[in-house]
């Protein structure tokens, strides 16, 4: 009997995600329930449950008679995600600029400090910290339905982008735009925060699109 089922399930979920981030599980690869259960030392039931969760979050596909596969990187899917993020990110950011508490801004700056310390070669860690930075904007928002949609989309985006590299120039620009956001939050400048986050999301989409074209991945359109 599990003592802390939520903690154990989250750890298993994160472990499978890590395999995708590390390239041990790649787009289009079949996810065999029995093999995953053996690898992580659990029964097949929690594996099936996590794969269904990942299907709902958009980065695992489950096919009748074929089982589950990691969703392949697809330009169309990434564009769809960004189109929604272009609406959600400003929605949360403008609220955060109005209502963020000083201690929340301090925490945001702590995350940004860790981002600045992360070398360009550690892109998986960078993406994790970037997720934490952006998640601050919706963590305390009253609309947690929208917040959960954002979390699922960002997780799906990170999974699909696992094989894409952030260029050194974009890497530095992300950090600069984070600093601009923090300055806008400190000044309660919602207009400036809105301008920066829109530029921020657009810049990430352009960079990913260029990578996808360079790799010759499916246009999805």
Helices and strands as residue ranges (DSSP letters): H 5-21, E 30-31, H 33-40, H 44-57, E 60-63, E 67-70, H 75-99, H 102-117, H 123-139, H 144-160, H 168-186, H 190-215
